[in-house]
Amino acid sequence: MRLRYVKGARELIEAHPEYIIDNQDQNRINPNKLFVKPQPLHLEIGMGKGQFVYTLAQRTPEVNYIGIEKFDSAIVKALYKVLEEPLANLYLLRTDAEDLSVLFKPRSIGRIYLNFSDPWPKARHAKRRLTHPRFLRMYETLLEAGAEIHLKTDNDGLFAYSLETMEEYGMEILDVNYDLHQHGSCDIIMTEFEEKFTEQGVPIKHLIARFKEDTNG
């Protein structure tokens, strides 16, 4: 979906470094300098307008969150929410997710959320999918032992691909749900895309996976 240009987005982002990291220089991020409390750190990669991560941060103040988005026109919508009601446990990060291992220390992330990622349906674009093995290797470096990846999508092809690549990578699939809003929890935090697709009757697919611990030490 093409994002509409938001006039003044870049200027607003640059004006609020207390809420948003405009990390164009790919500098290492120190969560201890961002957040008031040293708590578990969870990431949402590709947060769009930020509804999911903002609501999650409101509900679970005992966790620190960073919402990651590369498009100014999307992340500025999340910034509007933060400006209206700042949360001590939420920061926004404007960057591309190509190599987050440059930005975060190994084994420093407690969970990763992948919500309605671009499916990149053409085979020649498979390496751009956020569940391609090259991204899985990055997540494995970033995540603490036993930490989970949570994925939601409306796209059947991306869901099937993600299950296949995760299983082939040797990950442990903890939960698979092909219709989250029919067979999942009644207390589901929805993204903007999720609300739209659910209203249209499109089933939302969901999975939880983690990397198997190395028993060889």
C-alpha positions as CSV (number, residue, x, y, z in Angstrom):
1,M,0.0,0.0,0.0
2,R,1.4,3.4,-1.0
3,L,1.8,5.8,1.9
4,R,0.6,9.3,1.6
5,Y,3.1,12.1,1.9
6,V,2.7,13.8,5.3
7,K,3.7,17.5,5.1
8,G,6.2,18.4,7.8
9,A,6.9,14.9,8.8
10,R,10.7,15.1,8.6
11,E,10.8,18.4,10.5
12,L,8.6,17.0,13.3
13,I,10.7,13.9,13.6
14,E,13.9,16.0,13.8
15,A,12.3,18.2,16.5
16,H,11.5,15.4,19.0
17,P,14.7,13.4,19.7
18,E,13.3,12.8,23.2
19,Y,10.7,10.4,21.7
20,I,12.1,9.3,18.4
21,I,15.5,8.1,17.3
22,D,16.2,9.3,13.8
23,N,19.1,6.9,13.4
24,Q,20.4,7.7,9.9
25,D,24.0,7.1,11.0
26,Q,23.3,3.6,12.3
27,N,24.8,4.3,15.8
28,R,24.6,1.6,18.5
29,I,21.5,2.2,20.7
30,N,21.9,2.1,24.5
31,P,18.5,1.3,26.0
32,N,19.8,2.3,29.5
33,K,20.1,5.9,28.2
34,L,16.6,5.9,26.7
35,F,14.4,4.4,29.3
36,V,13.8,5.4,32.9
37,K,13.8,1.8,34.1
38,P,16.1,-1.1,33.0
39,Q,13.4,-3.5,31.9
40,P,13.1,-6.3,29.3
41,L,13.2,-4.8,25.8
42,H,10.8,-5.8,23.0
43,L,10.8,-4.7,19.4
44,E,8.1,-4.3,16.8
45,I,9.8,-4.3,13.4
46,G,7.7,-2.4,10.8
47,M,5.3,-0.9,13.2
48,G,3.5,1.3,10.6
49,K,1.4,4.0,12.4
50,G,2.3,2.5,15.8
51,Q,-1.2,1.6,17.2
52,F,-0.1,-1.9,18.2
53,V,3.2,-1.1,20.0
54,Y,1.7,2.0,21.6
55,T,-1.3,0.1,23.1
56,L,1.1,-2.7,24.2
57,A,3.3,-0.3,26.0
58,Q,0.3,1.2,27.7
59,R,-0.9,-2.2,28.9
60,T,2.5,-3.6,30.0
61,P,4.6,-0.8,31.7
62,E,6.9,-3.4,33.1
63,V,8.4,-3.9,29.6
64,N,10.3,-1.4,27.5
65,Y,9.4,-1.1,23.8
66,I,11.0,0.2,20.6
67,G,8.8,0.6,17.5
68,I,10.8,0.5,14.3
69,E,9.6,2.0,11.0
70,K,11.6,3.3,8.1
71,F,9.0,5.5,6.4
72,D,8.6,9.1,7.7
73,S,5.0,9.2,6.6
74,A,4.1,6.2,8.8
75,I,6.3,6.8,11.9
76,V,5.2,10.4,12.2
77,K,1.6,9.1,12.9
78,A,3.0,7.1,15.8
79,L,4.9,10.2,17.0
80,Y,1.5,12.1,17.1
81,K,0.3,9.5,19.6
82,V,3.4,9.8,21.7
83,L,3.3,13.6,21.7
84,E,-0.3,13.5,22.9
85,E,0.4,11.1,25.7
86,P,4.1,10.2,26.2
87,L,4.9,6.8,27.7
88,A,8.1,6.2,29.7
89,N,8.5,2.7,28.3
90,L,8.2,3.5,24.6
91,Y,10.6,4.9,22.0
92,L,10.3,5.1,18.3
93,L,13.1,4.3,15.9
94,R,13.2,5.5,12.3
95,T,15.6,3.1,10.5
96,D,15.6,0.3,8.1
97,A,15.6,-3.2,9.6
98,E,18.3,-4.6,7.2
99,D,20.9,-5.1,10.0
100,L,19.6,-4.4,13.5
101,S,22.6,-6.3,14.9
102,V,24.6,-3.1,14.3
103,L,22.2,-1.1,16.5
104,F,21.5,-3.5,19.4
105,K,23.8,-5.7,21.4
106,P,23.7,-9.5,21.0
107,R,21.2,-11.2,23.3
108,S,19.6,-7.9,24.3
109,I,16.1,-8.3,23.0
110,G,13.3,-10.1,24.9
111,R,10.8,-10.5,22.1
112,I,10.3,-9.4,18.4
113,Y,6.9,-8.6,16.8
114,L,6.4,-8.9,13.1
115,N,3.0,-7.5,12.3
116,F,1.6,-7.4,8.7
117,S,5.1,-7.2,7.1
118,D,5.3,-6.6,3.4
119,P,4.8,-10.1,1.9
120,W,7.1,-9.4,-1.2
121,P,5.1,-12.0,-3.2
122,K,7.5,-12.3,-6.1
123,A,10.0,-15.1,-5.8
124,R,12.9,-12.8,-6.8
125,H,12.1,-10.6,-3.8
126,A,12.2,-13.4,-1.2
127,K,15.3,-12.1,0.5
128,R,13.4,-8.9,1.4
129,R,10.8,-10.9,3.5
130,L,11.3,-10.3,7.2
131,T,11.3,-14.1,7.8
132,H,13.9,-14.9,5.2
133,P,16.8,-16.9,6.7
134,R,19.1,-13.9,6.5
135,F,16.7,-12.1,8.9
136,L,16.3,-15.1,11.1
137,R,20.0,-15.2,11.6
138,M,19.9,-11.6,12.7
139,Y,17.0,-12.3,15.1
140,E,18.9,-15.2,16.5
141,T,21.8,-12.9,17.3
142,L,19.6,-10.3,18.9
143,L,17.2,-12.4,21.0
144,E,17.9,-13.6,24.5
145,A,17.8,-17.4,25.0
146,G,14.3,-18.7,24.8
147,A,12.9,-15.3,23.5
148,E,10.0,-15.5,21.1
149,I,9.1,-14.1,17.7
150,H,5.4,-13.3,17.3
151,L,4.1,-12.9,13.7
152,K,0.7,-11.8,12.4
153,T,-0.4,-11.5,8.8
154,D,-3.4,-11.6,6.5
155,N,-1.2,-13.0,3.7
156,D,-1.5,-16.8,3.2
157,G,1.7,-16.9,1.1
158,L,3.8,-15.1,3.6
159,F,2.5,-17.2,6.5
160,A,3.2,-20.4,4.7
161,Y,6.7,-19.2,3.7
162,S,7.4,-18.1,7.3
163,L,6.4,-21.4,8.8
164,E,8.5,-23.2,6.2
165,T,11.6,-21.1,6.7
166,M,11.4,-21.2,10.5
167,E,11.0,-24.9,10.5
168,E,13.9,-25.4,8.1
169,Y,16.0,-23.1,10.2
170,G,15.4,-25.4,13.1
171,M,13.2,-23.1,15.1
172,E,10.6,-24.4,17.5
173,I,7.1,-23.4,16.5
174,L,5.1,-22.9,19.7
175,D,1.8,-21.9,18.3
176,V,0.0,-21.6,14.9
177,N,-3.4,-20.1,14.4
178,Y,-5.0,-19.7,11.0
179,D,-7.9,-17.5,12.2
180,L,-6.7,-15.6,15.3
181,H,-10.0,-13.7,15.9
182,Q,-12.1,-16.9,15.7
183,H,-9.8,-19.1,17.8
184,G,-7.5,-16.8,19.7
185,S,-7.7,-14.7,22.8
186,C,-10.6,-12.2,23.2
187,D,-8.0,-9.6,24.3
188,I,-6.1,-9.0,21.1
189,I,-4.3,-5.8,20.4
190,M,-4.9,-5.0,16.8
191,T,-2.9,-3.0,14.3
192,E,-4.5,-0.6,11.9
193,F,-4.2,-3.1,9.1
194,E,-5.7,-5.8,11.3
195,E,-8.8,-3.8,12.1
196,K,-9.4,-3.2,8.4
197,F,-8.9,-6.8,7.3
198,T,-11.0,-8.1,10.2
199,E,-13.9,-5.9,9.2
200,Q,-13.6,-7.3,5.7
201,G,-13.8,-10.9,7.1
202,V,-10.2,-11.8,6.2
203,P,-8.7,-14.4,8.6
204,I,-5.6,-13.2,10.5
205,K,-2.8,-15.8,10.7
206,H,-0.6,-15.8,13.8
207,L,2.4,-17.8,14.9
208,I,4.8,-17.8,17.8
209,A,8.3,-19.3,17.4
210,R,11.7,-19.4,19.1
211,F,15.2,-20.5,18.4
212,K,16.2,-23.8,20.0
213,E,18.9,-23.5,22.6
214,D,22.3,-24.9,21.9
215,T,22.6,-28.0,24.0
216,N,26.2,-28.4,23.0
217,G,27.3,-25.3,25.0
